[in-house]
């Protein structure tokens, strides 16, 4: 394939209102007057609300936050606009443009949700005045403010990452774009070894699928397993099933037919589902760890804290984070130009092998990949380990307090069962996070695609099998439910 020649764009030029000619001075005076009035009004509002204690209510709290956000919002965009009215064709660097867009999106989104919060405040004040102080407490107001800003931050990161991962360059004539990649897979091994790998991977894949299907079916049918822990187990089984379906069939096909081509669109699709369900698995394991923490450290409030709504929110949040991170990664990777090299030194489409094929500076993409890896690996893994430190501390305290109320609730057999469940969960966590961290958190200079390819087999083929085998089918309650289901079927026949 022929390599493209690119002329890199390092800055943009704002066209602005240059087509309006002599009217620009008039527009400048009008916009400057409105801008000064806006700033003055917002500063006056913030000052009065801060000074007058009679205005320390939720409505004026939201109004003060909106005034602050609007002030910064106008500072981000209007001065540049005014300057463009006086000086034509002003350049702006890529970094400056990205920064302006980031703050513009975050503050504009924040303003939208602040207005929504103010509407909710009015609704509560008019429709439910007797409970107004309870529903609109300081904690609720702070949560709504943080939620608005957090939503703006997420939207800004998604927009900027998607936009500035695109190649800002001009291709030269007679260039040929890469339309498909070749997955190298295990083609460096002889056909005898590939057949052995095929038989082993196929067996593990079938065991994983059948085990996960059994788990989901048993948990769905047996009402004894309709608890938060088994809800998260069923969600993890479903996610693991989709995760393996996205990766292993093509890997098995590659073992029989080496160096298979894959279209760019198919590669992007595979990477999207691989990241979505892989990240979803990480946060589902974290949710399961939190469930164990509440069950052992706060058993009296377990049913309240781990309600159905809370479990559904945790499961949806895990999937939502997976979707968001996958969109960021896929748009950043496939926004790069791929020219000469088109052989992926891996058995499936992954971020690092694809970044090595890009024929443009991918420093920003490497940073995005590292930040995403830290967010989806270090953070959940840290939360899981913190929960287990608290669990172990609680159990040791319980063991040292004889005759306590909690000791009567959690018997020695219960503690043993809790430890067994936690040990199985911790085994899956260590293997899953350990292998993934070795690949995604090491420095670029330390990266070896051959080593990564072998390690990736662990968390794409072996780790999904740990959930049904180690974490579920060794569980006494699951085995009892399986026996009941088999016994009921035999009796009915």
Buried (B, 14 or more C-beta within 10 A) or exposed (E): EEEBBBEEEEEBEBEBBBEEEEEBEEBBEEBBEEBEEBBEEBEEBBEEBEEEEEBEBBBBBBBBBBBBBBBEBBBBBBEBBBEBBEEEEBEBEBEEBBBBBBBBBBBBBBBEBBEBBBEBBEEBBEEEEEEBEEBBEEEBBEEBBEBBBBBBBBBBBBBBBBBBBEBBBEBEEEEEEBEBBBBBBBBEBEEEEBEEBBEEBBEBBEBBBEBBBBBBBBBEEBEEBEBBBBBBBBBBBBBBBBBBBBBBEBBBBBBEEBEBEBEBEBBBBBBBBBBBBBBBBBBBBBBBBBBBBBBBBBBEEBEEBBEEEBBEEBBEBBBBBBBBBBBBBBBBBBBBBBBEBBEBBBBBBBBBBBBBBBBBEBEBBBEBBBBBBEBBBEEBBEBBBEBBEBBEEBBEEBEEEEEEEEBEEBEEEBBEBBBEBBEBBBEBBEBBBBBBBBBBBBEEEEBEBEEBBEBBBBBBBBBBBBBBBBBBBEBEBBEBBBEBBEEEEEEEE
